[in-house]
Amino acid sequence: MRLLTLSLACLAATTTIAQNVPPEATPFKMTGNIYLPSKLPVTDARVASLKVPAGFTVTKYVDGLDMPRMLAVAPNGDVYVSNRVKGTITLIRDANKDGKAELTKQVAQRAHLHGLALKDNKLYIAAIREVYVADVQKDGTLGTLKTLYKDLPDAGQHANRTLHFGPDGKLYLSVGSTCNACDEDNPENATLLQINTDGSGRRVVARGLRNTIGFDWHPTTKALYGMDHGIDWLGDEDQQEEFNQIKDGAHYGWPSIIADGKHYPANKPKSGDSYEQFDAKTQRPLLLYKAHSAPLGLIFYNGAQFPAEYKNDAFVTMHGSWNRAQPSGYKIVRVRFNAQGQPQQFEDFLTGFLVENDKSEFGRPCSIVQAPDGALLVSDDDNGVIYRVAYTASTKKS
């Protein structure tokens, strides 16, 4: 595929790229490349070529799906998957527990359905401005969708709301920014919200999060972590993706402070603070990852199937870049945590979707959930597959 390079000289007096440009700012350049590898079909040989640590296997849990996006798994193993384009929810079932699903059945449809969360036999579903809830019937189908909220912020650039229940039993909703970098008019954009399951109210938990689609709680410390998407058009290596500990009441800097404390010239702090003053009030990321990798799913592993050293580590799906010359992402990475529950480093876990010297791909990992048996299920919304990543019994350590 042809590589397109764009360079935009953004002068402080005339830029239309961002709002609130400080008068003292010097001219800066927004630059970047557009490159998407060509998509290849998912053959058995290509799946067999995927690379995972010794003892792990990657198989197709189900294929032939239409853009499977977010996943939620029920205690009985039923899987629900959203299609954000058609607004559908599909039930996936592996009735005989052999690691391959036999049933796929559409169970709901409304515009823009995306984020999913299950609790107490109810499925909560996020669209752009709405949050719905439906009872899960005995056969796995859904009852009538009831509207809990219909006044969430407008979407803009980041429309993909995600939902998760926290250890406190509360429901948390990620609301991305409307733009690449700007001062938001709605205080609920670029935030993480806590919402009530009866639709009676909500509050902002954290601000300055450009687009934190993947987030989860550490199984033992109960601390909340999320991967935030960096700003585009700052070159191939900026802005790096952020791994944050998300704290109640905290601000994470976007759009004025990015990555490890860099000042974003086009957006002086709206508060009137200097960059240095504002930076002192914000939370820095704990780890950074290669720019434009597009983290989408994040889950802490607390199952019994994987070797003990994986327990309480996080897994992150990197959907894959479009805004750089050489692609990044298109993989699943592991975030290693130490015994004290602190993140230490990223390392590759599942790779090999990029082939032909990175000119082609056959998978873009999206959502990730842990099945009741301890395997991981991973959606690929580009090629219509849900993968199962398991640690096989024959290779388990005694």
C-alpha positions as CSV (number, residue, x, y, z in Angstrom):
1,M,0.0,0.0,0.0
2,R,1.3,3.5,-0.8
3,L,2.7,5.5,2.0
4,L,1.3,9.0,2.3
5,T,3.2,11.7,4.2
6,L,1.6,14.8,5.4
7,S,3.2,17.9,7.0
8,L,1.3,20.8,8.3
9,A,3.0,24.0,9.4
10,C,0.9,25.3,12.2
11,L,1.5,29.0,13.0
12,A,0.2,30.3,16.3
13,A,-1.7,33.1,14.8
14,T,-3.5,31.2,12.1
15,T,-3.8,27.5,13.0
16,T,-7.2,25.8,12.8
17,I,-5.9,22.5,14.0
18,A,-6.4,23.2,17.7
19,Q,-8.2,25.8,19.9
20,N,-6.7,28.1,22.6
21,V,-3.3,28.5,21.0
22,P,-1.1,30.5,23.3
23,P,0.1,33.8,21.9
24,E,3.6,33.3,23.1
25,A,3.9,29.9,21.3
26,T,6.5,29.5,18.7
27,P,5.5,27.9,15.3
28,F,5.5,24.1,15.4
29,K,5.0,21.5,12.8
30,M,2.4,18.7,12.8
31,T,3.6,15.9,10.7
32,G,2.9,12.2,10.1
33,N,2.5,9.3,7.7
34,I,-0.5,7.2,6.8
35,Y,0.2,3.6,6.2
36,L,-2.1,0.6,6.6
37,P,-0.8,-2.9,5.7
38,S,-2.9,-4.8,3.2
39,K,-5.4,-7.2,4.7
40,L,-5.0,-11.0,4.0
41,P,-7.5,-13.8,4.7
42,V,-7.2,-15.8,7.9
43,T,-6.0,-19.2,6.8
44,D,-5.3,-22.1,9.1
45,A,-1.6,-21.9,8.2
46,R,-1.5,-18.2,9.2
47,V,-3.2,-18.9,12.5
48,A,-0.6,-21.7,13.1
49,S,2.2,-19.2,12.4
50,L,1.2,-16.9,15.3
51,K,3.8,-16.7,18.0
52,V,3.0,-17.1,21.7
53,P,5.2,-18.3,24.7
54,A,5.9,-22.0,25.0
55,G,3.0,-24.0,26.1
56,F,0.3,-21.7,24.8
57,T,-1.9,-22.3,21.8
58,V,-4.0,-20.0,19.6
59,T,-7.1,-21.3,17.9
60,K,-10.2,-19.9,16.2
61,Y,-13.0,-19.9,18.8
62,V,-15.4,-18.8,16.0
63,D,-14.9,-17.1,12.6
64,G,-17.1,-15.7,9.9
65,L,-18.4,-13.0,12.1
66,D,-19.2,-9.5,11.0
67,M,-16.8,-7.0,12.6
68,P,-16.8,-8.5,16.1
69,R,-15.8,-5.6,18.4
70,M,-16.3,-5.6,22.2
71,L,-16.8,-8.8,24.2
72,A,-18.5,-9.8,27.5
73,V,-18.5,-13.3,28.9
74,A,-21.2,-14.8,31.2
75,P,-20.4,-17.2,34.1
76,N,-21.8,-20.1,32.0
77,G,-19.3,-19.2,29.2
78,D,-21.8,-17.5,26.9
79,V,-20.1,-14.7,25.0
80,Y,-21.7,-11.5,23.8
81,V,-20.1,-9.5,21.0
82,S,-21.0,-6.1,19.6
83,N,-20.8,-4.8,16.0
84,R,-20.4,-1.0,16.3
85,V,-21.3,-0.3,12.6
86,K,-24.5,-2.3,12.4
87,G,-25.3,-1.8,16.1
88,T,-25.9,-5.5,16.8
89,I,-25.2,-7.8,19.8
90,T,-24.6,-11.4,19.0
91,L,-24.6,-14.4,21.3
92,I,-21.7,-16.9,20.9
93,R,-21.9,-20.3,22.6
94,D,-19.6,-23.2,23.0
95,A,-22.1,-25.7,24.3
96,N,-19.9,-28.8,24.5
97,K,-16.9,-26.8,25.9
98,D,-14.4,-28.0,23.3
99,G,-12.9,-24.6,22.7
100,K,-14.9,-23.9,19.5
101,A,-18.3,-22.1,19.4
102,E,-21.2,-23.8,17.6
103,L,-23.9,-21.1,18.1
104,T,-24.0,-17.6,16.8
105,K,-27.3,-15.7,17.2
106,Q,-28.1,-12.0,17.0
107,V,-29.9,-11.0,20.2
108,A,-30.2,-7.2,19.9
109,Q,-29.9,-4.2,17.6
110,R,-29.8,-0.4,18.1
111,A,-27.7,2.3,16.6
112,H,-24.0,2.3,17.5
113,L,-24.0,-0.4,20.2
114,H,-20.5,-0.9,21.4
115,G,-19.4,-1.3,25.1
116,L,-20.7,-4.3,27.1
117,A,-20.7,-5.3,30.7
118,L,-22.5,-8.2,32.5
119,K,-23.7,-8.3,36.1
120,D,-26.5,-10.1,38.0
121,N,-27.9,-11.6,34.8
122,K,-28.2,-8.3,33.1
123,L,-26.3,-7.0,30.1
124,Y,-25.4,-3.3,30.0
125,I,-24.7,-1.8,26.6
126,A,-23.2,1.6,25.7
127,A,-23.9,3.4,22.5
128,I,-22.8,7.0,21.7
129,R,-25.2,9.0,23.8
130,E,-27.1,6.1,25.4
131,V,-26.6,3.3,27.9
132,Y,-29.1,0.4,27.8
133,V,-29.7,-2.6,30.0
134,A,-31.5,-5.9,29.2
135,D,-32.2,-9.0,31.1
136,V,-30.4,-12.1,30.1
137,Q,-33.0,-14.9,29.5
138,K,-32.5,-18.5,30.4
139,D,-31.6,-19.4,26.7
140,G,-29.0,-16.6,26.5
141,T,-31.2,-14.2,24.5
142,L,-31.9,-10.7,25.7
143,G,-35.1,-9.1,26.9
144,T,-36.2,-5.7,25.9
145,L,-33.5,-3.0,25.9
146,K,-34.3,-0.4,28.5
147,T,-32.7,3.1,28.2
148,L,-30.8,4.2,31.3
149,Y,-29.1,7.2,29.8
150,K,-29.7,9.1,26.6
151,D,-27.7,12.3,27.2
152,L,-24.1,11.3,27.1
153,P,-21.7,13.7,25.3
154,D,-21.6,13.9,21.5
155,A,-19.0,11.6,20.0
156,G,-16.9,13.5,17.6
157,Q,-13.7,11.7,16.8
158,H,-13.9,9.0,19.6
159,A,-17.3,7.5,19.6
160,N,-16.5,4.1,21.1
161,R,-17.8,4.0,24.7
162,T,-16.7,1.1,26.9
163,L,-18.2,-0.2,30.1
164,H,-16.8,-2.3,33.0
165,F,-17.9,-3.0,36.6
166,G,-15.4,-2.2,39.3
167,P,-14.7,-4.1,42.5
168,D,-17.1,-1.6,44.2
169,G,-20.0,-2.9,42.2
170,K,-20.3,0.4,40.3
171,L,-20.4,0.7,36.6
172,Y,-17.7,2.8,34.8
173,L,-17.9,4.3,31.4
174,S,-15.1,5.7,29.2
175,V,-16.0,8.8,27.2
176,G,-13.4,9.8,24.6
177,S,-12.5,13.2,23.3
178,T,-14.3,14.7,20.4
179,C,-11.0,15.6,18.7
180,N,-7.4,14.9,18.3
181,A,-6.4,17.7,20.6
182,C,-8.7,20.6,21.7
183,D,-10.3,22.2,24.7
184,E,-13.6,20.4,25.2
185,D,-16.7,22.4,25.9
186,N,-18.5,19.4,27.5
187,P,-16.8,18.5,30.9
188,E,-17.7,14.9,30.4
189,N,-15.6,14.4,27.2
190,A,-12.2,12.9,27.6
191,T,-13.1,11.4,31.0
192,L,-13.9,8.2,32.8
193,L,-17.4,8.3,34.4
194,Q,-19.0,6.4,37.2
195,I,-22.7,5.8,36.4
196,N,-25.6,4.3,38.3
197,T,-27.2,1.1,37.1
198,D,-30.7,2.6,37.5
199,G,-29.9,5.6,35.4
200,S,-30.3,8.0,38.4
201,G,-27.0,9.9,38.0
202,R,-23.3,9.9,37.2
203,R,-20.1,11.6,38.1
204,V,-16.6,12.2,36.6
205,V,-14.0,10.0,38.1
206,A,-11.0,11.2,36.1
207,R,-10.3,13.9,33.4
208,G,-7.7,14.6,30.7
209,L,-8.0,11.1,29.2
210,R,-8.0,11.4,25.4
211,N,-9.5,8.0,24.7
212,T,-9.1,5.3,27.3
213,I,-11.0,2.4,25.8
214,G,-9.3,-0.4,27.7
215,F,-9.3,-0.3,31.6
216,D,-9.5,-2.8,34.4
217,W,-8.7,-3.2,38.1
218,H,-5.7,-5.1,39.6
219,P,-7.1,-8.3,41.2
220,T,-5.3,-7.8,44.6
221,T,-4.6,-4.1,45.0
222,K,-7.9,-3.1,43.3
223,A,-6.1,-0.1,41.7
224,L,-7.6,0.9,38.4
225,Y,-5.4,1.0,35.3
226,G,-6.1,2.1,31.7
227,M,-4.3,2.6,28.4
228,D,-4.8,6.0,26.8
229,H,-4.4,6.8,23.1
230,G,-1.8,9.4,22.3
231,I,-2.3,12.4,20.0
232,D,-1.9,11.9,16.3
233,W,0.1,14.0,13.8
234,L,3.2,14.5,16.0
235,G,5.4,12.2,13.9
236,D,6.0,8.5,13.9
237,E,7.3,8.3,17.4
238,D,5.0,10.7,19.2
239,Q,2.7,10.7,21.1
240,Q,3.4,7.4,22.8
241,E,0.5,5.4,24.3
242,E,0.0,5.9,28.1
243,F,-0.4,3.2,30.7
244,N,-2.0,5.1,33.6
245,Q,-3.1,4.3,37.1
246,I,-6.5,6.0,37.1
247,K,-7.2,7.8,40.4
248,D,-10.4,9.3,41.6
249,G,-10.4,13.1,41.0
250,A,-7.2,13.1,39.0
251,H,-6.4,14.9,35.7
252,Y,-4.1,13.2,33.2
253,G,-3.0,16.2,31.3
254,W,-4.6,15.9,27.8
255,P,-4.4,18.1,25.7
256,S,-1.8,20.3,27.4
257,I,0.6,17.8,29.0
258,I,1.2,14.6,27.1
259,A,3.2,11.4,27.6
260,D,6.0,11.9,30.1
261,G,5.4,15.6,30.7
262,K,5.8,17.1,27.2
263,H,4.1,20.4,26.6
264,Y,1.6,20.3,23.7
265,P,2.2,23.7,22.1
266,A,-1.3,24.2,20.6
267,N,-3.2,23.9,23.9
268,K,-2.1,26.1,26.7
269,P,-3.7,24.9,30.0
270,K,-7.3,26.1,30.0
271,S,-7.0,26.7,33.7
272,G,-4.7,29.7,33.2
273,D,-1.8,27.9,34.8
274,S,1.6,27.7,33.2
275,Y,2.5,24.4,31.7
276,E,4.8,23.7,34.7
277,Q,2.0,24.6,37.2
278,F,-0.5,22.5,35.4
279,D,1.9,19.6,35.0
280,A,2.4,19.6,38.8
281,K,-1.3,19.0,39.2
282,T,-1.6,16.1,36.8
283,Q,-0.8,12.4,36.8
284,R,2.1,11.1,34.7
285,P,1.8,7.7,33.0
286,L,3.5,4.8,34.7
287,L,4.7,3.2,31.4
288,L,4.7,4.3,27.8
289,Y,4.3,2.2,24.7
290,K,5.1,2.7,21.0
291,A,3.2,5.6,19.4
292,H,0.0,4.9,17.4
293,S,-0.3,1.3,18.4
294,A,-4.0,1.9,19.3
295,P,-4.6,-0.1,22.6
296,L,-8.2,-1.2,22.7
297,G,-8.7,-4.0,25.3
298,L,-7.1,-4.4,28.7
299,I,-7.7,-7.2,31.2
300,F,-5.9,-8.5,34.3
301,Y,-5.5,-12.2,34.4
302,N,-6.8,-13.9,37.6
303,G,-7.5,-17.4,36.3
304,A,-6.0,-20.7,37.2
305,Q,-5.2,-22.0,33.7
306,F,-2.0,-20.0,32.9
307,P,1.2,-20.5,34.7
308,A,1.4,-18.8,38.1
309,E,3.8,-16.1,36.9
310,Y,1.0,-14.7,34.7
311,K,-1.4,-14.2,37.5
312,N,-2.2,-10.5,38.2
313,D,-0.5,-9.4,35.1
314,A,-2.4,-7.4,32.5
315,F,-2.9,-8.2,28.8
316,V,-3.5,-5.4,26.3
317,T,-4.6,-5.7,22.7
318,M,-2.8,-3.3,20.3
319,H,-5.2,-2.9,17.4
320,G,-2.5,-1.5,15.1
321,S,-1.4,1.9,13.7
322,W,-2.4,3.9,10.7
323,N,-0.5,7.1,11.5
324,R,3.2,6.0,11.0
325,A,5.5,4.9,8.3
326,Q,6.3,1.5,9.8
327,P,3.3,-0.1,11.5
328,S,3.1,-0.7,15.2
329,G,0.7,-2.8,17.2
330,Y,-1.2,-5.7,15.6
331,K,-0.4,-7.8,18.6
332,I,-1.2,-8.6,22.3
333,V,1.2,-7.5,24.9
334,R,1.7,-8.4,28.6
335,V,2.2,-5.8,31.3
336,R,4.4,-7.4,34.0
337,F,3.6,-6.4,37.6
338,N,5.8,-7.0,40.6
339,A,4.9,-8.7,43.8
340,Q,3.9,-5.4,45.2
341,G,1.3,-4.9,42.5
342,Q,3.3,-2.2,40.5
343,P,3.7,-2.3,36.7
344,Q,7.2,-3.0,35.5
345,Q,7.3,-3.4,31.7
346,F,5.6,-4.3,28.5
347,E,6.5,-7.5,26.7
348,D,5.2,-9.2,23.6
349,F,2.7,-12.0,24.2
350,L,0.9,-12.8,20.9
351,T,2.5,-11.6,17.7
352,G,2.6,-12.6,14.0
353,F,-0.4,-10.8,12.6
354,L,1.9,-8.6,10.6
355,V,3.5,-10.6,7.7
356,E,5.4,-10.0,4.4
357,N,7.8,-7.6,6.0
358,D,5.0,-5.6,7.6
359,K,3.4,-5.0,4.3
360,S,0.3,-7.1,5.1
361,E,-1.7,-8.2,8.1
362,F,-4.4,-10.8,8.9
363,G,-5.5,-9.7,12.3
364,R,-6.2,-6.6,14.4
365,P,-6.8,-7.6,18.0
366,C,-9.6,-5.7,19.6
367,S,-11.4,-6.8,22.8
368,I,-10.0,-9.3,25.3
369,V,-11.9,-11.2,28.0
370,Q,-11.1,-14.1,30.3
371,A,-13.4,-17.2,29.8
372,P,-14.5,-19.2,32.9
373,D,-12.0,-21.9,32.1
374,G,-9.1,-19.4,32.3
375,A,-8.5,-19.1,28.5
376,L,-8.4,-15.7,26.9
377,L,-10.8,-14.8,24.1
378,V,-9.8,-12.0,21.7
379,S,-11.9,-10.4,19.0
380,D,-10.5,-9.3,15.6
381,D,-13.0,-6.8,14.1
382,D,-11.0,-6.6,10.9
383,N,-11.2,-10.2,9.9
384,G,-14.3,-11.5,11.7
385,V,-12.6,-13.9,14.1
386,I,-12.6,-14.5,17.9
387,Y,-9.5,-16.3,19.0
388,R,-9.0,-18.5,22.0
389,V,-5.6,-18.3,23.7
390,A,-5.0,-21.3,26.1
391,Y,-2.3,-22.9,28.1
392,T,-2.5,-26.6,27.1
393,A,-2.8,-29.2,29.9
394,S,-0.1,-31.4,28.3
395,T,2.5,-28.6,28.8
396,K,1.5,-27.3,32.2
397,K,4.3,-27.3,34.8
398,S,3.8,-29.8,37.6
